[in-house]
């Protein structure tokens, strides 16, 4: 009986850990970048990098600096997720903040963190960082 209870608790713990549905827990350095480039250059690269990592842009507002996209599907993420990118002019630099949320009861299993890392790697490559 004791082993069944421990096994059940372990299963619940694993399920809760797997249901982490956001990349907001990432350290700032893993979810943002700052570039010493013109805003227009960074904005266009931000859009292109989303396409490169197979995210479909569903809304963009250049004036507010907000891009919303949907991620693709995978074995661990059957419903996709929403990627939000904020492009902000800060003096002579432009900052890009990226986040992703999985809208699925099946859990994230690290999908949002992998997607944000891939996105920022693609953005860095496009902007030669």
C-alpha positions as CSV (number, residue, x, y, z in Angstrom):
1,X,0.0,0.0,0.0
2,X,2.8,2.4,0.9
3,X,4.5,1.9,-2.4
4,X,1.3,2.5,-4.3
5,X,0.9,5.9,-2.5
6,X,4.5,6.8,-3.2
7,X,4.1,5.9,-6.9
8,X,0.9,8.0,-7.1
9,X,2.7,11.0,-5.5
10,X,5.6,10.6,-7.9
11,X,3.1,10.5,-10.8
12,X,1.4,13.6,-9.7
13,X,4.7,15.4,-9.2
14,X,5.8,14.4,-12.7
15,X,2.5,15.6,-14.2
16,X,2.7,19.0,-12.4
17,X,6.3,19.4,-13.6
18,X,5.4,18.6,-17.1
19,X,2.5,21.1,-17.1
20,X,4.8,24.1,-16.9
21,X,3.1,26.0,-19.7
22,X,5.2,29.1,-20.1
23,X,8.7,30.4,-20.9
24,X,8.2,33.3,-18.4
25,X,10.4,31.4,-15.8
26,X,13.4,31.7,-18.0
27,X,16.1,34.1,-16.9
28,X,16.0,37.4,-18.7
29,X,19.2,36.7,-20.7
30,X,17.5,33.6,-22.1
31,X,14.4,35.4,-23.3
32,X,15.6,38.8,-24.4
33,X,18.3,40.4,-26.6
34,X,19.6,43.9,-27.1
35,X,21.0,45.1,-30.5
36,X,22.8,48.3,-31.5
37,X,20.9,48.4,-34.8
38,X,18.1,50.5,-36.3
39,X,14.6,49.6,-35.1
40,X,13.4,48.7,-38.6
41,X,16.3,46.2,-39.1
42,X,15.5,44.5,-35.8
43,X,11.7,44.5,-36.5
44,X,12.1,42.8,-39.9
45,X,14.6,40.3,-38.5
46,X,12.2,39.5,-35.6
47,X,9.5,38.6,-38.2
48,X,11.8,36.6,-40.4
49,X,13.2,34.6,-37.4
50,X,9.7,33.6,-36.4
51,X,9.1,32.1,-39.9
52,X,12.5,30.4,-39.7
53,X,11.4,28.5,-36.5
54,X,8.1,27.6,-38.0
55,X,5.9,30.1,-36.2
56,X,3.0,31.7,-38.0
57,X,2.5,35.4,-37.4
58,X,-1.1,36.0,-36.5
59,X,-0.9,39.7,-35.5
60,X,1.7,42.5,-35.7
61,X,1.7,46.1,-34.6
62,X,4.9,47.9,-35.5
63,X,3.9,51.1,-33.7
64,X,3.5,49.2,-30.4
65,X,6.3,46.8,-31.2
66,X,4.2,43.7,-30.6
67,X,4.2,40.5,-32.7
68,X,2.0,37.5,-31.9
69,X,2.6,34.2,-33.5
70,X,1.5,30.5,-33.2
71,X,4.0,27.8,-32.9
72,X,3.8,24.6,-34.8
73,X,2.8,21.2,-33.5
74,X,5.1,18.5,-32.1
75,X,4.8,15.1,-30.4
76,X,4.8,16.7,-27.0
77,X,2.6,19.7,-27.9
78,X,-0.4,18.8,-29.9
79,X,-2.1,22.2,-29.7
80,X,0.8,24.6,-30.4
81,X,1.3,27.7,-28.4
82,X,1.3,31.5,-28.6
83,X,4.6,33.3,-29.1
84,X,4.7,37.0,-28.1
85,X,7.6,39.2,-29.2
86,X,8.0,42.7,-28.0
87,X,10.4,45.0,-29.9
88,X,11.3,48.2,-28.0
89,X,13.5,51.2,-28.9
90,X,15.7,52.1,-25.9
91,X,17.9,55.1,-26.7
92,X,20.5,53.9,-29.3
93,X,19.6,50.2,-28.9
94,X,16.6,48.0,-29.7
95,X,15.5,45.3,-27.2
96,X,13.6,42.1,-28.2
97,X,11.7,40.2,-25.5
98,X,10.2,36.8,-26.4
99,X,7.8,34.6,-24.5
100,X,5.6,31.6,-25.2
101,X,2.6,30.0,-23.6
102,X,1.2,26.6,-24.3
103,X,-2.5,26.5,-24.2
104,X,-2.8,22.8,-23.5
105,X,-3.7,20.6,-20.5
106,X,-1.2,18.1,-21.8
107,X,1.7,20.2,-20.6
108,X,4.6,22.0,-22.1
109,X,7.5,19.5,-21.5
110,X,10.0,22.3,-22.2
111,X,8.5,23.1,-25.6
112,X,8.2,26.9,-24.9
113,X,11.8,27.1,-23.6
114,X,13.1,25.3,-26.7
115,X,11.1,27.4,-29.0
116,X,12.2,30.7,-27.4
117,X,15.9,29.6,-27.5
118,X,15.6,28.5,-31.2
119,X,13.9,31.8,-32.0
120,X,16.5,34.0,-30.3
121,X,19.3,31.9,-31.9
122,X,17.7,32.5,-35.3
123,X,17.3,36.2,-34.6
124,X,21.0,36.5,-33.4
125,X,22.1,34.8,-36.6
126,X,20.1,37.1,-38.8
127,X,21.5,40.2,-37.0
128,X,25.1,38.7,-36.9
129,X,25.3,38.6,-33.1
